[in-house]
Amino acid sequence: MARGFESKDVEYQQAERERLRNTQQTPAPEGTAESRRQTLRLSLARLRGEREAARAAAHRTMLDEAIATIEAELASLT
């Protein structure tokens, strides 16, 4: 009996995934760039917070490099 419920659940998940795929719209090109900028800003804020909390010099160095890379990418988008 449990197998029947599992197969129904899988069937539901597949139908739900297909429904979502059909209803989602592709973002406009300008929306994509803005969403990328927002993602980079959030990543930058997270990395800066991690940088402040980092204790090991190697970890801080790695975070500094990641921050520099994201800042450069963000500058190229604006």
Sequence and secondary structure as in RCSB ss.txt:
>XXXX:A:sequence
MARGFESKDVEYQQAERERLRNTQQTPAPEGTAESRRQTLRLSLARLRGEREAARAAAHRTMLDEAIATIEAELA
SLT
>XXXX:A:secstr
 HHHHHHHHHHHHHHHHHHHHHH     HHHHHHHHHHHHHHHHHHHHHHHHH  SHHHHHHHHHHHHHHHHHHH
HH 
